[in-house]
Amino acid sequence: MNEAKTAGLTGLEIRPMTIGDLPAVLELERECFSPPWSERSFRDALGLDYYHFLIAEYDGETAGYGGYIRSFETADIASIAVRKNLRRTGIGEKLLRRLMEDGYRAGVERFSLEVRVSNRPAIALYEKLGYHQEGIRRGYYEDPREDALILWTGGVSDT
Ligand SMILES: CC(C)(COP(=O)(O)OP(=O)(O)OC[C@H]1O[C@@H](n2cnc3c(N)ncnc32)[C@H](O)[C@@H]1OP(=O)(O)O)[C@@H](O)C(=O)NCCC(=O)NCCS
């Protein structure tokens, strides 16, 4: 059990991402994703109101981030990542819950996302928060090439 878990996540703050967060975000992005988003992509996203990105800060340091891209009543979870040494302490779940609360408040009705079929931690997190598989995209990811599961919240009858 690590420090954050024993501290019950006191010292964790979730807040909107700003340009000043980009160095830490890009470092984590490169560590977690292939291909990673570029600095330009994040800068562009932060200037657009249909993108919503949050930072999780633990004891004043960037612990993780996540964001969605909204299109009318649906939103796609673009990314969610937590620093390796702070995983399994509930930060990813808190980030995703907060993102979804913000989205629902803004009028989003359903969330979707793509996830590598081998990414068991992420799939478990999404399933815990009510996502279920509605499709698969063959060869969606590169480096390494892999299929993506397409997960959604809610159902067709809810829309
Ligand atoms: C996916 C990720 C964001 C999860 O963040 P996290 O802070 O470690 O997750 P949490 O501690 O909040 O866990 C919440 C739930 O997710 C699931 N989960 C998280 N990590 C897991 C793991 N390694 N194995 C199994 N389930 C896991 C569990 O259901 C857990 O609930 P529980 O603690 O009640 O069992 C983190 O593993 C990560 O940054 N991975 C690299 C980036 C990535 O792959 N992002 C997803 C791209 S689609």
The ligand as an ORCA input file, in Angstrom:
! r2SCAN-3c Opt
* xyz 0 1
  C      -6.274      3.030    -15.971
  C      -5.724      3.941    -14.865
  C      -6.023      5.391    -15.223
  C      -6.429      3.572    -13.542
  O      -6.044      4.536    -12.576
  P      -5.891      4.187    -11.023
  O      -5.793      5.455    -10.293
  O      -4.788      3.204    -10.836
  O      -7.289      3.437    -10.730
  P      -8.053      3.431     -9.308
  O      -7.096      3.177     -8.213
  O      -8.907      4.632     -9.220
  O      -8.958      2.143     -9.501
  C     -10.371      2.223     -9.698
  C     -10.877      0.872    -10.191
  O     -10.260      0.555    -11.440
  C      -9.983     -0.852    -11.491
  N      -8.542     -1.049    -11.578
  C      -7.589     -0.063    -11.594
  N      -6.371     -0.617    -11.751
  C      -6.535     -1.949    -11.813
  C      -5.653     -3.041    -11.969
  N      -4.334     -2.868    -12.069
  N      -6.191     -4.285    -12.013
  C      -7.515     -4.474    -11.909
  N      -8.417     -3.477    -11.744
  C      -7.932     -2.229    -11.711
  C     -10.573     -1.448    -10.234
  O     -11.919     -1.779    -10.518
  C     -10.517     -0.275     -9.280
  O     -11.501     -0.345     -8.279
  P     -11.131     -1.070     -6.846
  O      -9.976     -0.299     -6.285
  O     -12.407     -0.938     -6.069
  O     -10.750     -2.488     -7.205
  C      -4.180      3.704    -14.667
  O      -3.941      2.307    -14.591
  C      -3.313      4.303    -15.776
  O      -2.933      5.462    -15.728
  N      -2.990      3.467    -16.802
  C      -2.128      3.959    -17.909
  C      -2.889      4.851    -18.849
  C      -4.079      4.150    -19.464
  O      -3.976      3.018    -19.919
  N      -5.229      4.845    -19.496
  C      -6.452      4.346    -20.103
  C      -6.448      4.573    -21.566
  S      -7.941      3.995    -22.347
*
